[in-house]
Amino acid sequence: MNNLNELLIPDADGKSQTLDNFNTQSATTSVYFRDLEKHLISHIKSADIVLGAVAWLTSYSVLDALAQDDKEVVFVIQKEDFLRPDIGAKNDFKETLRKKYSNLKNSLTRYDFEGTILPNMSYAGDPSIDSVTCMGNVNNAKAAAFPRMHNKFIIFSKKDVDYNVPEDPESGSRIKISPYAVWTGSFNITKNAGMSFENALYITDMAIVNAYYQEFAQITALSESLNWFKDWVEPQWRIGT
């Protein structure tokens, strides 16, 4: 059985029982146990801006959804395993994955993340942000226990234009990022995770959403290009000039 979600519970008295779906929603939280990728893609389609800190981002279906409709996309992924083969991957996996990453779009700059640490990072340098960066250490020793950027959260935002800000890009940005929900749980953004027992929470409580938004900014401040050149954490920016 490749997909654990299709398992049946044995019944001594007759036909085996299919798994129930206990997906549930409250005022500010939805919990998902089944069809997680489908629900994630639905939330992606509703957002103008999608920000994430996830250990792995290799699901072609999710990457294709992120590439649609001129969405602004910024993700930080684990440096060590950013090109690890996913289940069912072909020999051209790395090339295809890089192409999927290159299809993602982002015109946001560090200055757009008002109220976070990002506008203060290398403010005299290029303010652009790649759609996909990485963060962490490379486990060359293949140690069984090794610290990782092991988060699995995605923030959904609306994009507004702030007409109180001058158009001159050196004076500031006109884009206003308005986070409204966060997705988090055990679910890695991989094909394999879609066939595993996983869970996810979709939260709209703004205190929680803003906490994740601030944490995303901190992790992004420590990130570096996918074309990294050192095994250890090597942030591409610093506070100040």
C-alpha positions in Angstrom: 0.0 0.0 0.0 1.7 3.2 -1.2 -0.9 5.6 0.1 -1.5 5.2 3.9 -4.7 7.2 3.6 -6.2 4.3 1.6 -5.6 1.8 4.3 -8.6 -0.2 5.7 -9.1 -1.0 9.4 -9.6 -4.8 9.7 -13.0 -5.9 11.0 -13.4 -9.4 12.4 -17.1 -9.5 11.6 -17.0 -8.5 8.0 -15.8 -5.9 5.5 -12.8 -3.8 6.5 -13.6 -0.3 7.4 -12.4 2.8 5.5 -10.8 5.6 7.4 -13.1 8.4 8.6 -12.2 12.0 7.7 -12.2 14.1 10.8 -11.4 17.4 9.0 -13.0 20.0 11.3 -13.5 23.8 11.3 -14.0 26.3 14.2 -14.3 30.0 14.2 -10.5 30.7 13.5 -9.1 27.2 12.8 -9.5 24.4 10.4 -7.8 21.0 10.9 -7.0 18.7 8.1 -6.1 15.0 8.2 -7.0 13.9 4.6 -6.5 15.5 1.2 -4.0 18.0 2.6 -2.5 18.9 -0.7 -5.9 19.6 -2.2 -6.8 22.0 0.6 -3.4 23.7 0.6 -3.7 24.4 -3.2 -7.2 25.8 -2.6 -5.8 28.3 0.0 -2.9 29.1 -2.4 -5.3 30.0 -5.2 -7.1 32.5 -2.9 -4.0 34.4 -1.9 -2.2 37.3 -3.6 1.0 36.7 -1.7 2.3 33.3 -0.3 5.2 33.2 2.1 6.7 30.1 3.6 9.3 28.5 5.7 9.2 24.8 4.9 11.8 22.1 5.1 11.1 20.7 1.6 9.3 22.1 -1.4 9.2 19.5 -4.1 5.5 18.9 -4.9 5.1 19.8 -8.5 1.3 20.3 -8.0 1.9 22.9 -5.3 4.7 24.5 -7.2 2.4 24.8 -10.3 -0.3 26.4 -8.1 2.2 28.9 -6.7 3.3 29.9 -10.2 -0.2 30.8 -11.3 -2.0 34.2 -11.5 1.1 36.5 -10.9 1.3 35.5 -7.2 4.1 37.0 -5.1 5.9 34.0 -3.7 8.8 33.9 -1.2 9.9 30.6 0.4 12.8 29.6 2.6 13.7 25.9 2.5 16.2 23.7 4.3 19.7 24.1 2.8 20.8 20.5 3.3 18.1 18.8 1.4 16.7 21.3 -1.0 17.3 19.0 -4.0 16.7 15.6 -2.4 14.8 13.3 -4.7 11.1 12.9 -3.9 9.2 9.6 -4.2 8.7 8.6 -7.9 11.3 11.2 -9.0 12.9 10.7 -12.4 16.6 11.2 -13.2 16.0 14.8 -14.3 14.5 15.7 -10.9 17.0 18.4 -10.0 16.7 20.1 -13.4 12.9 20.0 -13.3 12.7 21.2 -9.7 14.9 24.2 -10.5 12.7 25.0 -13.5 9.7 24.9 -11.3 11.4 27.2 -8.8 12.3 29.6 -11.7 8.6 29.8 -12.7 7.8 31.4 -9.3 7.4 35.2 -9.3 8.2 37.8 -6.7 8.4 41.6 -7.0 8.4 42.2 -3.3 11.5 43.8 -1.7 12.7 43.8 1.8 11.2 47.3 2.2 7.7 45.8 1.7 7.9 43.8 4.9 7.1 46.8 7.1 7.1 46.2 10.8 9.6 43.3 10.5 13.3 43.0 10.6 13.7 42.8 6.8 13.7 46.5 5.9 16.7 46.9 8.2 18.8 44.2 6.4 21.5 45.6 4.1 19.4 48.6 3.4 22.0 50.2 1.2 22.2 47.1 -1.1 19.9 45.4 -3.6 16.5 45.0 -1.8 15.2 42.2 -4.0 14.3 38.8 -2.6 14.5 35.5 -4.6 11.3 33.5 -4.7 13.1 30.5 -3.1 16.1 30.8 -0.8 17.6 28.3 1.7 18.8 28.4 5.2 20.6 26.0 7.5 23.7 23.7 7.6 24.6 20.9 5.2 24.9 17.5 6.9 27.9 16.2 5.0 28.7 13.9 7.9 25.3 12.2 7.5 24.8 12.5 11.2 21.6 10.8 12.5 20.8 13.9 14.6 21.5 17.3 13.0 19.9 20.8 13.4 17.7 21.8 10.5 15.4 24.5 9.3 12.6 22.1 9.8 9.6 24.4 9.8 6.4 23.7 7.9 4.4 26.9 7.8 2.9 29.0 5.0 1.4 32.5 5.3 -1.3 33.7 3.0 -1.6 37.4 2.4 -3.5 40.0 0.4 -1.5 42.6 -1.6 -2.7 46.2 -1.4 -1.2 49.4 -2.8 -0.3 52.1 -0.2 -0.9 55.4 -2.0 0.6 57.3 1.0 4.1 56.1 -0.1 6.0 57.8 -2.9 6.4 55.9 -6.1 10.2 56.4 -6.1 11.6 53.0 -5.1 14.4 54.6 -3.2 11.8 56.3 -1.0 9.9 53.2 -0.1 7.5 50.7 -1.5 3.8 51.1 -2.4 3.0 47.5 -1.7 1.2 46.7 1.5 1.4 43.1 2.7 -1.7 42.0 4.6 -1.3 38.5 6.1 -4.7 36.9 7.0 -4.0 33.2 7.6 -1.3 30.7 8.3 -1.0 26.9 7.5 1.1 24.7 9.7 1.4 21.1 10.9 3.4 18.0 10.1 2.8 18.2 6.3 6.0 18.5 4.2 5.3 20.0 0.7 6.3 16.8 -1.1 4.5 14.1 -3.1 5.5 11.6 -0.4 3.7 13.6 2.3 0.5 13.4 0.3 0.6 9.6 0.7 1.5 9.7 4.4 -0.4 10.2 7.7 -0.1 14.0 8.2 -2.0 16.9 9.7 -2.3 20.6 9.1 -3.9 23.6 10.7 -5.3 26.6 8.9 -5.4 29.5 11.4 -7.0 32.9 10.9 -6.5 34.3 14.5 -4.5 37.4 13.7 -2.3 37.2 16.8 -1.1 33.8 15.7 -0.8 34.9 12.0 1.3 37.9 12.9 3.6 35.8 15.1 4.3 33.5 12.2 4.8 36.5 9.9 7.5 37.9 12.2 9.2 34.5 12.5 9.2 34.2 8.7 10.9 37.5 8.4 13.6 36.4 10.9 14.3 33.2 9.0 14.4 35.1 5.7 16.9 37.5 7.3 19.2 34.4 7.8 18.6 32.9 4.4 21.0 32.7 1.4 20.8 31.9 -2.3 20.0 28.3 -3.5 23.5 28.4 -5.1 25.1 28.4 -1.7 28.8 28.0 -1.3 29.4 27.3 2.4 28.2 24.3 4.4 27.3 26.4 7.4 24.7 29.1 7.8 25.9 32.1 5.7 23.2 34.9 5.6 23.2 37.0 2.5 22.3 40.2 4.4 23.1 41.9 7.7 21.5 44.5 9.9 22.5 47.9 8.7 24.3 48.8 5.4 
